[in-house]
Amino acid sequence: MHIDLQYELATDKPFNPAADREIFENALDQIELADKVGFHTVWFVEHHFLSEFSHSSAPEVIFGAITQRTEQIRIGVGVSLLPYLFNHPIRVAERVATLDILSGGRVEFGTGRSSEYEQLGFGISPQESRAQWQEALEIIPKMWTERPFKYKGRFFDIPERDVVPRPLQQPHPPMWLGCSSPEAWRLAALNGLGALGFSFLLTPDEFKAHLDAYRANIKDCVPVGKFVNDKVGGFTLAHCGDSHAIADKLALNACAWYMLKSYELFLPRTAQGGWQALTDSSRHLMDALHSKSGEMYKVLNGQNSIIVGSPEECIKKLKVYEELGCDRMLCLMQMRGIPHKDVMRSIELFGKEVIPAFKSKQRV
């Protein structure tokens, strides 16, 4: 199983340019260290309008910097939003191919369609977002492999053109889907895509149910690309300390904040998300969760939904997912409230003691 890093770029000073610069610079320093100590891939989300929670709205820019400061770590587009008012598929194909060239063939190409809250900010119809994602998904690998390329469909009418450059990896980079629902897991499988699923709010058994359904469905896939990517990744919150007490003290508030903010932003979809749009009953539930955030953290950490502890404890927790058949774990370490030096120490401990316990030292 490979061990990866994931970034959201959270901050507690959302409208402070100096704070934004600091989190970007810190992230680059962390990734440079992760490259040296053996992490397999670094993934950046694409999110919009999520003040404090995620300032990673233009990951394609930071990817360019990563290519010049690293040598081995793979670069995960985790994910590019494909409804076309977010990103036109021609521009996605061009950007990913350019990144693959600059990185020396290190790109993993993840796709998704985001939340209704973000879609509506771009004027995207939530009811059409899945169809837009599907059509863009099907034509992007054709742009990389067909010369010349032309297409006419429901959303796109592209005359005969050469889309350049082409990716360095042949026939193209591995393709993935970010999965936040059972239907997304099914779509990933049927399209021959790797699945990147949330594990931090699930028990390992609940995560395994999604994984098993994916494995069953991928047998009937019609791959949109030139090959099937049948790998599964789990996304979790992680922090490794020199001792359990040190890790627990640093991670408790940070993990609780992330989980509560996720609820606030994404779960009340009928209200289009956002604290200001919550109903009275949802506000009461949020208040209850805030008062019990420490207990919620203890439950999730105790059932291995998040990976926090000493190196030995982190190995034990990650081994659970390896035994489930997970191919990689995406670890979010740069969390709001954990100082940069402690994130660096967590990365260092993972590289020195955790990663060698798995099969991810060989970057294949």
C-alpha positions in Angstrom: 0.0 0.0 0.0 1.3 3.5 -0.9 1.2 6.4 1.5 0.3 9.8 0.0 -0.2 13.3 1.2 -3.3 15.4 0.5 -3.7 19.2 0.7 -6.7 21.4 1.2 -4.7 24.5 2.4 -6.8 25.5 5.4 -6.2 28.8 7.3 -7.7 30.6 10.3 -7.1 34.0 8.6 -9.1 33.7 5.4 -8.6 37.3 4.1 -5.0 37.8 5.1 -2.6 37.7 2.1 0.4 37.2 4.4 -1.3 34.1 5.9 -2.2 32.7 2.5 1.4 33.1 1.4 2.6 31.4 4.5 0.4 28.3 4.0 1.5 28.0 0.4 5.2 28.3 1.3 4.8 25.9 4.2 3.1 23.4 1.9 6.0 23.5 -0.6 8.5 23.0 2.2 6.5 20.0 3.5 6.2 18.5 0.0 9.9 18.9 -0.6 10.5 16.9 2.6 7.9 14.3 1.7 9.6 13.8 -1.7 12.9 13.0 0.1 11.5 10.7 2.8 9.5 8.4 0.4 5.8 9.5 0.1 4.3 8.2 -3.1 2.0 11.0 -4.3 1.0 14.5 -3.2 -2.6 15.4 -4.0 -4.2 18.9 -4.2 -8.0 19.5 -4.2 -9.7 22.1 -6.3 -12.2 23.9 -4.2 -13.9 27.3 -4.5 -15.5 29.8 -2.1 -14.6 27.6 1.0 -13.1 30.3 3.2 -10.8 29.0 5.9 -11.5 25.3 4.9 -9.7 25.3 1.6 -7.8 27.9 -0.3 -6.6 25.5 -3.0 -8.7 27.1 -5.7 -6.0 27.1 -8.4 -4.0 23.9 -7.8 -2.6 23.9 -11.4 -0.4 26.9 -10.4 1.1 25.2 -7.3 1.6 22.0 -9.3 4.1 23.9 -11.5 6.1 24.9 -8.4 6.1 21.3 -7.1 7.6 20.0 -10.3 10.6 22.2 -9.9 11.1 21.4 -6.2 10.7 17.6 -6.2 12.3 14.7 -8.1 10.3 11.5 -7.3 7.0 12.1 -5.6 4.0 11.8 -8.0 1.6 14.7 -8.4 -2.0 14.0 -7.9 -4.7 16.2 -9.5 -7.1 15.5 -6.7 -9.4 16.5 -8.4 -10.0 18.6 -11.5 -13.7 19.7 -11.6 -15.1 18.7 -15.0 -18.4 20.5 -15.3 -17.4 22.9 -18.1 -18.1 26.2 -16.4 -15.4 25.2 -13.9 -12.9 23.9 -16.5 -13.3 23.4 -20.2 -12.1 19.9 -21.1 -9.6 21.2 -23.7 -8.0 23.3 -21.0 -7.9 20.4 -18.6 -6.2 18.2 -21.2 -3.7 20.9 -22.0 -2.9 21.6 -18.4 -2.5 18.0 -17.3 -0.3 17.2 -20.3 1.9 20.2 -19.6 2.2 19.2 -16.0 3.1 15.6 -17.0 5.9 16.9 -19.2 7.3 19.3 -16.5 7.2 16.6 -13.9 8.8 14.0 -16.0 5.7 11.8 -16.2 4.6 11.9 -12.6 0.9 12.9 -12.9 -2.2 11.1 -11.5 -5.3 12.6 -13.0 -8.3 12.8 -10.6 -11.7 14.1 -11.6 -14.9 15.2 -9.9 -17.8 17.7 -10.0 -17.8 19.3 -6.6 -20.6 20.4 -4.3 -23.8 22.2 -5.2 -22.6 25.3 -3.2 -19.5 25.6 -5.5 -21.4 24.6 -8.7 -24.0 27.4 -8.1 -21.3 29.9 -7.7 -20.2 29.2 -11.3 -23.7 29.1 -12.7 -23.6 25.3 -13.1 -26.9 23.4 -12.9 -26.5 20.7 -10.2 -28.9 18.6 -12.1 -26.7 18.6 -15.2 -23.3 18.4 -13.5 -23.0 14.6 -13.6 -23.8 14.5 -17.3 -21.3 17.3 -17.9 -18.6 15.4 -15.9 -19.3 12.2 -17.9 -19.0 13.8 -21.3 -15.8 15.7 -20.4 -14.4 12.6 -18.9 -14.9 10.6 -22.1 -13.3 13.1 -24.4 -10.2 14.1 -22.5 -8.3 10.9 -23.0 -9.3 11.0 -26.7 -7.6 14.5 -26.9 -4.4 12.9 -25.6 -4.5 9.9 -28.0 -6.2 11.0 -31.2 -4.7 13.2 -33.9 -6.6 15.2 -35.1 -9.4 15.2 -32.5 -13.0 16.2 -33.2 -16.2 15.7 -31.3 -19.9 16.7 -31.3 -22.0 15.8 -28.3 -24.6 17.3 -25.9 -22.4 19.9 -24.3 -19.4 20.2 -26.7 -19.0 20.7 -30.4 -15.3 20.7 -31.1 -14.1 21.0 -34.7 -11.1 19.1 -35.9 -8.1 20.2 -34.0 -4.7 19.0 -32.6 -4.8 19.3 -28.8 -1.2 19.9 -27.7 0.9 19.1 -25.9 0.5 15.4 -25.3 1.3 13.7 -21.9 4.7 12.2 -21.4 3.1 9.0 -19.9 1.7 6.8 -22.6 -1.0 6.4 -23.5 -2.0 8.9 -20.7 -1.8 9.4 -16.9 -3.8 7.1 -14.6 -7.4 8.4 -14.2 -9.4 8.6 -10.9 -12.7 9.8 -9.5 -13.2 11.4 -6.1 -16.0 9.3 -4.4 -18.2 10.8 -1.7 -21.3 8.6 -2.3 -22.1 5.0 -3.2 -23.1 6.2 -6.7 -19.7 7.8 -7.2 -18.0 4.5 -6.3 -20.2 2.7 -8.8 -19.5 5.3 -11.6 -15.8 5.1 -10.9 -15.9 1.3 -11.4 -18.1 1.4 -14.5 -15.8 4.0 -16.2 -12.6 2.0 -15.4 -11.4 4.8 -13.0 -9.5 4.4 -9.8 -11.6 5.4 -6.7 -10.5 8.0 -4.2 -12.9 7.5 -1.3 -13.5 9.2 2.1 -12.6 7.0 5.0 -12.3 9.5 7.9 -16.1 9.5 8.7 -16.6 5.8 8.1 -15.6 2.7 10.1 -13.2 0.4 8.3 -16.0 -2.1 7.7 -18.2 0.7 6.1 -15.2 1.7 3.9 -14.7 -2.0 2.9 -18.4 -2.2 1.8 -17.7 0.6 -0.8 -14.4 -1.1 -1.8 -16.1 -4.5 -2.3 -18.9 -2.9 -4.4 -16.3 -1.2 -6.5 -14.4 -4.4 -7.1 -17.6 -6.1 -8.1 -18.6 -3.4 -10.5 -15.3 -2.8 -12.2 -15.5 -6.3 -13.7 -18.2 -4.9 -16.0 -16.4 -1.6 -16.8 -16.2 0.1 -20.2 -13.1 2.2 -19.6 -13.2 5.8 -20.8 -9.4 5.8 -21.1 -7.1 3.5 -22.9 -6.6 1.3 -19.8 -8.4 0.4 -16.6 -7.1 1.9 -13.3 -8.5 -0.5 -10.8 -6.9 1.0 -7.7 -8.6 2.3 -4.5 -7.4 5.1 -2.3 -8.7 6.2 1.1 -8.6 9.8 2.3 -8.1 10.3 6.0 -6.8 12.8 8.5 -3.4 11.9 9.9 -0.8 13.2 12.4 2.2 11.3 13.8 4.0 12.4 16.9 6.9 11.2 18.9 4.4 9.8 21.4 0.7 9.2 21.5 0.2 12.0 24.0 2.0 14.5 21.7 0.1 13.5 18.6 -3.3 13.4 20.4 -2.8 16.9 21.9 -2.0 18.5 18.5 -4.6 16.6 16.5 -7.7 16.7 18.6 -8.9 20.2 17.9 -7.5 20.2 14.4 -9.3 17.0 13.4 -12.5 18.1 15.2 -12.5 21.4 13.4 -12.1 19.7 10.0 -14.9 17.3 10.6 -17.3 20.0 11.9 -16.4 22.4 9.0 -17.0 19.6 6.5 -20.5 19.1 8.0 -21.1 22.9 7.9 -20.0 23.2 4.2 -21.1 20.0 2.5 -23.9 18.1 4.3 -26.8 20.6 4.4 -27.0 20.4 0.6 -30.7 21.3 0.4 -29.7 24.7 1.8 -26.8 25.0 -0.7 -24.3 24.6 2.2 -22.7 27.3 4.3 -23.3 28.2 8.0 -25.5 31.2 7.1 -27.9 28.9 5.2 -28.4 26.2 7.9 -31.9 25.6 9.2 -32.6 26.1 12.9 -32.6 22.3 13.5 -29.2 22.0 11.7 -27.8 24.9 13.8 -28.9 23.0 17.0 -27.2 19.9 15.7 -24.0 21.8 14.9 -24.0 23.3 18.4 -24.3 19.7 19.8 -21.5 18.5 17.7 -19.3 21.5 18.8 -19.9 20.6 22.5 -19.0 17.0 21.9 -16.2 17.4 19.4 -13.6 15.8 21.7 -15.8 12.8 22.1 -16.4 12.5 18.4 -12.6 12.7 17.8 -12.0 9.9 20.3 -14.5 7.7 18.6 -13.1 8.2 15.1 -9.5 7.8 16.3 -10.4 4.7 18.3 -12.1 3.0 15.3 -9.1 3.8 13.0 -11.2 6.2 10.9 -8.4 8.8 11.4 -4.7 8.0 11.7 -3.3 9.7 14.8 -0.6 8.5 17.3 3.0 7.4 17.6 4.7 5.8 14.6 3.8 2.4 16.0 0.1 3.3 16.4 0.0 4.9 12.9 1.4 1.7 11.4 -1.2 -0.4 13.2 -4.0 1.8 12.0 -2.8 1.9 8.4 -2.3 -1.8 8.3 -6.1 -2.2 8.8 -6.6 -0.5 5.4 -3.9 -2.5 3.8 -5.6 -5.7 4.9 -8.9 -4.4 3.5 -7.3 -4.2 0.1 -6.7 -0.5 -0.1 -4.0 0.4 -2.6 -3.1 3.8 -1.1 -4.0 6.1 1.8 -4.2 9.9 1.2 -3.2 11.6 4.5 -4.2 15.1 5.2 -1.6 16.5 7.6 -1.6 20.2 7.0 -4.6 21.0 9.1 -5.8 24.3 10.7 -4.3 24.5 14.1 -1.3 22.2 13.7 1.9 24.4 13.5 4.1 24.0 10.4 7.0 22.5 12.5 4.8 19.8 13.8 3.5 18.9 10.3 7.1 18.7 9.2 7.8 16.4 12.2 4.9 14.2 11.3 6.1 13.9 7.7 9.6 13.1 8.9 8.3 10.4 11.3 6.2 8.9 8.5 9.2 8.7 6.2 11.5 7.3 8.8 9.3 4.8 10.6 5.8 4.4 9.0 6.4 4.2 5.3 9.1 1.5 5.5 6.4 -0.8 7.1 4.5 -0.8 3.8 5.2 -1.6 0.2 5.3 2.0 -0.9 9.1 2.6 -0.8 9.2 1.4 -4.4 7.5 4.2 -6.5 5.7 2.0 -9.1 
